[in-house]
Amino acid sequence: MTELELSILKWYTERHREIGLGGLGSSLDVLRREITEIGFFTYFKDSDLPLRIGKNGCIPGPFIHSSQAPSGAMTLLCIRDGKVEYLEVAALEGSENANSIEDFELGDEF
Protein backbone atom coordinates (compact mmCIF):
# COMPACT_ATOMS: atom_id res chain seq x y z
CA MET A 1 0.00 0.00 0.00
CA THR A 2 1.18 3.55 -0.65
CA GLU A 3 1.95 6.05 2.09
CA LEU A 4 -1.10 8.06 0.97
CA GLU A 5 -3.43 5.05 1.24
CA LEU A 6 -2.06 4.09 4.66
CA SER A 7 -2.43 7.68 5.91
CA ILE A 8 -6.02 7.89 4.71
CA LEU A 9 -6.94 4.59 6.38
CA LYS A 10 -5.30 5.79 9.61
CA TRP A 11 -7.36 8.99 9.35
CA TYR A 12 -10.55 6.89 9.14
CA THR A 13 -9.42 4.79 12.12
CA GLU A 14 -8.95 7.90 14.25
CA ARG A 15 -11.96 9.93 13.07
CA HIS A 16 -14.61 7.26 12.49
CA ARG A 17 -14.29 4.83 15.37
CA GLU A 18 -17.87 3.68 14.76
CA ILE A 19 -16.69 1.86 11.65
CA GLY A 20 -14.46 -0.43 13.70
CA LEU A 21 -11.51 -0.26 11.32
CA GLY A 22 -9.03 -0.40 14.21
CA GLY A 23 -5.71 -1.93 13.15
CA LEU A 24 -7.38 -3.55 10.15
CA GLY A 25 -6.49 -0.64 7.88
CA SER A 26 -2.79 -1.39 7.74
CA SER A 27 -3.43 -5.11 7.26
CA LEU A 28 -5.74 -4.81 4.27
CA ASP A 29 -4.36 -6.40 1.15
CA VAL A 30 -4.68 -4.60 -2.17
CA LEU A 31 -6.58 -6.61 -4.76
CA ARG A 32 -6.13 -4.14 -7.61
CA ARG A 33 -5.92 -0.45 -8.48
CA GLU A 34 -7.86 1.33 -11.18
CA ILE A 35 -6.32 4.56 -12.43
CA THR A 36 -8.71 7.20 -13.76
CA GLU A 37 -8.13 10.55 -15.44
CA ILE A 38 -8.41 12.35 -12.11
CA GLY A 39 -7.42 9.78 -9.50
CA PHE A 40 -7.66 6.13 -8.57
CA PHE A 41 -9.63 3.37 -6.88
CA THR A 42 -7.85 0.92 -4.61
CA TYR A 43 -9.85 -2.31 -4.21
CA PHE A 44 -9.11 -4.54 -1.22
CA LYS A 45 -9.25 -8.30 -0.80
CA ASP A 46 -11.96 -9.58 1.51
CA SER A 47 -10.84 -9.54 5.10
CA ASP A 48 -11.96 -12.12 7.65
CA LEU A 49 -12.52 -9.31 10.13
CA PRO A 50 -15.90 -7.66 9.61
CA LEU A 51 -16.39 -4.02 10.48
CA ARG A 52 -18.84 -2.85 13.11
CA ILE A 53 -20.80 -1.06 10.43
CA GLY A 54 -22.94 -3.49 8.46
CA LYS A 55 -24.53 -1.19 5.95
CA ASN A 56 -23.34 -0.60 2.42
CA GLY A 57 -22.19 2.81 1.29
CA CYS A 58 -19.36 5.29 1.09
CA ILE A 59 -18.04 7.45 3.90
CA PRO A 60 -16.45 10.82 3.05
CA GLY A 61 -12.83 11.01 4.09
CA PRO A 62 -10.16 13.64 4.42
CA PHE A 63 -9.53 16.46 2.00
CA ILE A 64 -6.03 16.10 0.56
CA HIS A 65 -3.83 19.19 0.31
CA SER A 66 -0.95 18.76 -2.13
CA SER A 67 1.10 20.82 -4.56
CA GLN A 68 0.70 17.88 -6.94
CA ALA A 69 -3.07 18.48 -6.97
CA PRO A 70 -3.37 22.29 -6.58
CA SER A 71 -7.17 22.29 -6.05
CA GLY A 72 -6.91 19.35 -3.69
CA ALA A 73 -8.46 15.91 -3.77
CA MET A 74 -11.37 14.13 -2.13
CA THR A 75 -11.53 10.66 -0.63
CA LEU A 76 -14.23 8.06 -0.06
CA LEU A 77 -14.05 4.75 1.78
CA CYS A 78 -16.67 2.36 0.46
CA ILE A 79 -18.07 -0.57 2.40
CA ARG A 80 -20.05 -3.55 1.16
CA ASP A 81 -21.46 -6.32 3.34
CA GLY A 82 -19.56 -5.04 6.37
CA LYS A 83 -16.16 -5.11 4.68
CA VAL A 84 -13.96 -2.44 3.12
CA GLU A 85 -14.45 -2.72 -0.64
CA TYR A 86 -12.44 0.21 -2.00
CA LEU A 87 -10.87 3.60 -1.39
CA GLU A 88 -11.40 6.34 -3.95
CA VAL A 89 -9.15 9.36 -4.38
CA ALA A 90 -10.07 12.01 -6.96
CA ALA A 91 -8.62 15.41 -7.76
CA LEU A 92 -10.99 18.34 -7.71
CA GLU A 93 -11.62 20.68 -10.63
CA GLY A 94 -8.51 22.54 -11.68
CA SER A 95 -6.14 19.76 -10.66
CA GLU A 96 -4.69 17.46 -13.26
CA ASN A 97 -5.00 14.23 -11.30
CA ALA A 98 -4.39 12.57 -7.97
CA ASN A 99 -2.54 9.55 -9.34
CA SER A 100 0.92 10.52 -8.19
CA ILE A 101 0.48 12.38 -4.91
CA GLU A 102 3.53 11.86 -2.72
CA ASP A 103 3.71 15.12 -0.74
CA PHE A 104 0.44 15.75 1.06
CA GLU A 105 -1.39 16.83 4.19
CA LEU A 106 -4.74 15.40 5.19
CA GLY A 107 -7.34 17.92 6.23
CA ASP A 108 -10.81 17.69 7.67
CA GLU A 109 -13.58 15.60 6.18
CA PHE A 110 -14.34 16.49 2.59
C-alpha positions as CSV (number, residue, x, y, z in Angstrom):
1,M,0.0,0.0,0.0
2,T,1.2,3.5,-0.6
3,E,1.9,6.1,2.1
4,L,-1.1,8.1,1.0
5,E,-3.4,5.1,1.2
6,L,-2.1,4.1,4.7
7,S,-2.4,7.7,5.9
8,I,-6.0,7.9,4.7
9,L,-6.9,4.6,6.4
10,K,-5.3,5.8,9.6
11,W,-7.4,9.0,9.3
12,Y,-10.6,6.9,9.1
13,T,-9.4,4.8,12.1
14,E,-9.0,7.9,14.3
15,R,-12.0,9.9,13.1
16,H,-14.6,7.3,12.5
17,R,-14.3,4.8,15.4
18,E,-17.9,3.7,14.8
19,I,-16.7,1.9,11.6
20,G,-14.5,-0.4,13.7
21,L,-11.5,-0.3,11.3
22,G,-9.0,-0.4,14.2
23,G,-5.7,-1.9,13.1
24,L,-7.4,-3.5,10.2
25,G,-6.5,-0.6,7.9
26,S,-2.8,-1.4,7.7
27,S,-3.4,-5.1,7.3
28,L,-5.7,-4.8,4.3
29,D,-4.4,-6.4,1.2
30,V,-4.7,-4.6,-2.2
31,L,-6.6,-6.6,-4.8
32,R,-6.1,-4.1,-7.6
33,R,-5.9,-0.5,-8.5
34,E,-7.9,1.3,-11.2
35,I,-6.3,4.6,-12.4
36,T,-8.7,7.2,-13.8
37,E,-8.1,10.6,-15.4
38,I,-8.4,12.3,-12.1
39,G,-7.4,9.8,-9.5
40,F,-7.7,6.1,-8.6
41,F,-9.6,3.4,-6.9
42,T,-7.9,0.9,-4.6
43,Y,-9.8,-2.3,-4.2
44,F,-9.1,-4.5,-1.2
45,K,-9.2,-8.3,-0.8
46,D,-12.0,-9.6,1.5
47,S,-10.8,-9.5,5.1
48,D,-12.0,-12.1,7.6
49,L,-12.5,-9.3,10.1
50,P,-15.9,-7.7,9.6
51,L,-16.4,-4.0,10.5
52,R,-18.8,-2.9,13.1
53,I,-20.8,-1.1,10.4
54,G,-22.9,-3.5,8.5
55,K,-24.5,-1.2,5.9
56,N,-23.3,-0.6,2.4
57,G,-22.2,2.8,1.3
58,C,-19.4,5.3,1.1
59,I,-18.0,7.5,3.9
60,P,-16.4,10.8,3.0
61,G,-12.8,11.0,4.1
62,P,-10.2,13.6,4.4
63,F,-9.5,16.5,2.0
64,I,-6.0,16.1,0.6
65,H,-3.8,19.2,0.3
66,S,-0.9,18.8,-2.1
67,S,1.1,20.8,-4.6
68,Q,0.7,17.9,-6.9
69,A,-3.1,18.5,-7.0
70,P,-3.4,22.3,-6.6
71,S,-7.2,22.3,-6.1
72,G,-6.9,19.4,-3.7
73,A,-8.5,15.9,-3.8
74,M,-11.4,14.1,-2.1
75,T,-11.5,10.7,-0.6
76,L,-14.2,8.1,-0.1
77,L,-14.0,4.7,1.8
78,C,-16.7,2.4,0.5
79,I,-18.1,-0.6,2.4
80,R,-20.0,-3.6,1.2
81,D,-21.5,-6.3,3.3
82,G,-19.6,-5.0,6.4
83,K,-16.2,-5.1,4.7
84,V,-14.0,-2.4,3.1
85,E,-14.4,-2.7,-0.6
86,Y,-12.4,0.2,-2.0
87,L,-10.9,3.6,-1.4
88,E,-11.4,6.3,-3.9
89,V,-9.1,9.4,-4.4
90,A,-10.1,12.0,-7.0
91,A,-8.6,15.4,-7.8
92,L,-11.0,18.3,-7.7
93,E,-11.6,20.7,-10.6
94,G,-8.5,22.5,-11.7
95,S,-6.1,19.8,-10.7
96,E,-4.7,17.5,-13.3
97,N,-5.0,14.2,-11.3
98,A,-4.4,12.6,-8.0
99,N,-2.5,9.5,-9.3
100,S,0.9,10.5,-8.2
101,I,0.5,12.4,-4.9
102,E,3.5,11.9,-2.7
103,D,3.7,15.1,-0.7
104,F,0.4,15.8,1.1
105,E,-1.4,16.8,4.2
106,L,-4.7,15.4,5.2
107,G,-7.3,17.9,6.2
108,D,-10.8,17.7,7.7
109,E,-13.6,15.6,6.2
110,F,-14.3,16.5,2.6
